[in-house]
Amino acid sequence: MIGQGEPLRTAEGPSKLDEAKVRSAADTVKVTIQRLGEAINAGRRPGALDRLANWAREAPLHAVAVAFLVGVVHGRRR
């Protein structure tokens, strides 16, 4: 009901909504950093980069171009 509970905004600090937005943004950053760390660790596995380098060396140029374009399209959707 109106007028019950804690006020959303007080004179001495940020509003509850502002605090929730900051917490939500901080959680999003934490999750993003964790995913990035996992991707880096997966790339550091023995042989992972070697397989990619060998595939790129052996693949025809048009296949590499198509893979690049698919990656760009996939990256823009997120």
N, C-alpha and C positions, 0 to 999 in steps of 0.2 A: 504494500500500500504506500501511498505517497506520504512522506514525512516520517516513515519508520525506518529503523536501522541506521547504518553509518551513512553520512553524506558522501556523495561521489567526489566532491571537490571541497578541499579545505584551503584556508588561506596560507597555511604554513608549508605546504608541499604539493607534489604532483597529484593529479587525480588518480583514482583507482583504475580508470580506463587507460590512462597513460602508463601506469605501472604494468598492467596486463599486456599492453602492446610491447613494452620493452621486454618483458619475460618471454613473450611469444617470439619476438625477433631473436632473442638470445638462444632460445631452444632451437630455432631454425638454423642459426649459425653453428651451434654445437653439432647438430645432425649432419650438416654439410661438411664440416671439418672431419667428422668421423668417417663419412663415406669417401672423402678425398684421401684420407689416410689409408683406408682399406684398399682403394684402387692403387695407390702408390706401392703398398706392400705386395699386392698381387703382381704388379709389374716387376718387382724385385726378385720374384721366385727364380730359382736357377733354370735357365733355358727359356724363360718366357720371352725375353727380348730377342734372344737368338733366333727363336722360331719366327718371330715377326720380321726380323731382318732378313732371314733366308727367304721367307715368302715374298717379301717386297723385291728382293734381288732377282728371284726366279719368275715372278709374275710379269705378264705382258703389260705394257704401259697403259693400254686402255682399261685393263682390269683394275689397275691401281687408281686410275682416274674415276672409274665408276664407284669404287669403294670409298674414295674421298668424298664424292658427291653424296653418297648414301649417308656417310657420317655427318656431313654438314646439315642435311635435311633432318636427320634424327636428332642432332644437337639443337636445332632451332625449335623443335617441337616441345622441348622441356623447358 
